[in-house]
Amino acid sequence: MVEEKIEEIFKRLKDHEKRIEKLEGYLSSQKLEPSKPKGLEARIKKLCDDTGINRKDFDSIFFINKSEILLITVPEGKNEAERQLKVTLATLTASVYLFNQEFMKSSIILKNLKKLGISSLVNLSTNLSEYHGLLISEGKPKSRNFGFRITFPGRKKGLETIKSLIKSK
């Protein structure tokens, strides 16, 4: 009786093993790319046209996955506050063009800055709040929903920043 149960378990395990091998074979034959929203290519083209950069340049400074955009080029700046501003303006400007999102939580901005190796992150909200004409802070500082909204002049500056990222490469 016990031997029959053991044999049954081994048979089931072999069946599972065969299914797993089939799935692994299927997955390895698929070309997996990041998921991108519909109509994104036209919006990327509009951003490229407005900044005067080409698509290859765009791909060298931004990474897009679903509705997330990350800057992958570190901007030049005379200090960390200026670099924080440039990253935020470029990312928010691209977010407006690509996803029609004018607001970004500070946690997303922080994530991007950390990946780029930009420090003084404890001063981020103070540093960015100094640029009232370009960015508007929203929410209670240190709350989960605290973030920044980009203004029209901020978008103009963001387009200039994106263009300068290509020139500095």
C-alpha positions, 0 to 999 in steps of 0.5 A, a space after each residue: 500500500 505504501 509502495 503504491 502511494 510512493 509510485 503514484 507520487 513519483 509518477 505525478 512528479 515525472 508528469 510535473 517535470 515534463 510540463 516544466 520542461 515544456 514551459 521552460 522550452 517555450 519561454 526560452 524561445 520567446 523574445 521577452 521585451 519590457 511591456 509598453 503602453 499602446 501609442 507610446 512610439 508616437 509620443 516618444 517621437 513627439 518628445 524627440 521632435 520637441 527636443 531635437 534628438 533622435 530615437 537612438 539618443 532617446 534610448 540612450 538616456 531613458 528606459 521605459 517599462 509599462 508606465 515607469 520611466 527612468 533616466 539612465 544618464 547622469 546629468 552634469 551639475 555644479 552640485 547635487 541640488 542642481 543634478 537632482 533638479 535636472 533628473 527631476 525635470 527630465 523625468 517629469 517632462 518625459 512623463 508628461 509627454 509619454 504618459 500624460 502624468 504631470 505629478 510624480 511621487 518623491 519616492 519615484 524621484 528618489 529611486 531614480 536618483 539612487 540608481 544614478 548615484 546622486 546623493 544628498 537625498 535627505 535634502 531632496 524636497 528642500 532642494 526641489 522646493 526652491 524652484 517654485 516656478 518649475 516645480 510645485 510640491 504637493 502633499 504633506 512632506 514625508 508622507 507617502 503621497 508627497 511629490 512634485 508637479 511640473 509647471 509649463 516653464 518646468 517642462 520647457 526647462 525639462 526639454 532643454 535638460 533632455 537636449 543637454 543630456 545628449 550634448 554632454 554624452 
